Every structure is written in structure tokens, then in C-alpha cells.
Amino acid sequence: MGKNSYSYTNEDSGYGFASWFAGLVLGAVGGLTIGLLTAPKPGRELRGEIGEKARQLPERVSELVDDTLDLYASGVNYAQLAVEEQTMRVKRAVAAGKLAAAKKREELDYSSSTVLPFQHH
């Protein structure tokens, strides 16, 4: 196995979503700020636009959180359905195996109880 510069462990998974979300929010705020500051506008207009965007930020973050939670719930639901489907397949396979074993046992019991004319007890 080659050496990786980063090794993913279970300890990292607890911080994955929080780090991703924090990075997303910081990136969005930073991008918005840089975009507004580099736009060719007068200072008063720029300050007004920054203020307006700052007032809209909580609503946008709320929408992003709602969308993320919906996506997470959909993923969990899909995983539950997949597990249930696999469980049913295994149960059907086990039931079919039990039925086949019972039939074979019955065949063996029947063939051992049948005495052919040339066999002696």
C-alpha cells in the first residue's frame, strides 16, 4: 500500500459535515464580499448593497440548511429502503433453503424406508 498524505478515519467523520458546512458558509460570504468590493461602484452604493446582502444572508443560510437537511433525510431514507430490500432477499433465500432441505430430508427418509425385493432387513 502506498503512503497517502491524508488518511481518513472514523474519528474524522464526526467533524466532516460541520467542517464542510462551515467552509461553505465562509466561502459564500468571502466570495460575496470580494465580488462586491471589486465591482466598479461608488462607495455609498457599494455600502448599501453590502448592507442589503448582509440582511439577506440569514435567509439564504436558512434555505441552505433546509436543503441540506432534506438531502440528508432523503439519503437516510434511501439507505433504509436498500437495507430493508436486502433483508427481505436474505429472508426469502433462507426460507427457500429451508424448504429445499426439508424436501431433501423427506426424499431421503422415503428412500431409506422403501425396501426393494432384493434387499434384506
VENWO-V874403 format. One record per residue. RES is the residue in one letter. SS is DSSP state (h for helix, s for strand, l for the rest). PHI is phi in radians with two decimals (999 if undefined). D_LAST is the distance of its C-alpha to the last C-alpha in Angstrom with 2 decimals. Layout:
BEGIN
res = {RES	RES}
ss = {SS	SS}
phi = {PHI	PHI}
d_last = {D_LAST	D_LAST}
END
This chain:
BEGIN
res = {M	G	K	N	S	Y	S	Y	T	N	E	D	S	G	Y	G	F	A	S	W	F	A	G	L	V	L	G	A	V	G	G	L	T	I	G	L	L	T	A	P	K	P	G	R	E	L	R	G	E	I	G	E	K	A	R	Q	L	P	E	R	V	S	E	L	V	D	D	T	L	D	L	Y	A	S	G	V	N	Y	A	Q	L	A	V	E	E	Q	T	M	R	V	K	R	A	V	A	A	G	K	L	A	A	A	K	K	R	E	E	L	D	Y	S	S	S	T	V	L	P	F	Q	H	H}
ss = {l	l	l	l	l	l	l	l	l	h	h	h	h	h	h	h	h	h	h	h	h	h	h	h	h	h	h	h	h	h	h	h	h	h	h	h	h	h	l	l	l	l	h	h	h	h	h	h	h	h	h	h	h	h	h	h	h	h	h	h	h	h	h	h	h	h	h	h	h	h	h	h	h	h	h	h	h	h	h	h	h	h	h	h	h	h	h	h	h	h	h	h	h	h	h	h	h	h	h	h	h	h	h	h	h	h	h	h	h	h	h	h	h	l	l	l	l	l	l	l	l}
phi = {999	-1.40	-1.48	-1.78	-1.31	-2.45	-1.96	-1.49	-2.22	-1.12	-1.11	-1.26	-1.14	-1.19	-1.77	-1.04	-1.19	-1.08	-1.15	-1.07	-1.15	-1.07	-1.11	-1.11	-1.13	-1.09	-1.11	-1.15	-1.14	-1.10	-1.11	-1.09	-1.09	-1.12	-1.07	-1.23	-1.25	-1.59	-1.27	-1.39	-2.37	-1.19	-0.99	-1.10	-1.12	-1.13	-1.09	-1.10	-1.18	-1.09	-1.07	-1.10	-1.12	-1.13	-1.21	-1.41	-1.02	-1.01	-1.16	-1.16	-1.12	-1.06	-1.09	-1.12	-1.11	-1.05	-1.10	-1.14	-1.14	-1.09	-1.12	-1.08	-1.09	-1.11	-1.13	-1.12	-1.08	-1.08	-1.12	-1.08	-1.11	-1.12	-1.15	-1.07	-1.12	-1.16	-1.08	-1.12	-1.09	-1.14	-1.08	-1.14	-1.16	-1.13	-1.10	-1.14	-1.12	-1.11	-1.12	-1.11	-1.14	-1.13	-1.12	-1.14	-1.06	-1.13	-1.09	-1.16	-1.11	-1.16	-1.21	-1.39	-1.52	-1.42	-1.87	-1.44	-1.01	-1.56	-1.58	-1.97	-1.40}
d_last = {66.11	69.79	72.15	73.10	76.44	74.72	71.29	69.82	68.08	66.79	69.97	72.02	70.20	71.84	75.25	74.46	75.33	78.36	79.73	79.17	80.86	83.78	84.27	84.23	86.84	89.03	88.82	89.78	92.69	93.85	93.65	95.52	98.20	98.72	98.81	101.41	103.50	103.67	104.57	108.25	109.48	112.32	111.60	112.02	109.70	107.15	107.21	106.78	103.81	102.21	102.73	101.15	98.12	97.81	97.79	95.06	92.88	91.13	90.14	88.82	86.86	85.44	84.35	82.77	80.87	79.67	78.52	76.76	74.97	73.92	72.54	70.68	69.21	68.11	66.41	64.59	63.51	62.23	60.26	58.70	57.67	56.17	54.15	52.94	51.92	49.97	48.31	47.19	45.83	43.77	42.49	41.48	39.73	37.80	36.83	35.69	33.64	31.97	31.24	29.79	27.58	26.36	25.59	23.71	21.68	20.94	19.93	17.57	16.02	15.78	14.32	11.54	10.70	10.89	8.08	10.04	10.45	10.06	6.75	3.78	0.00}
END
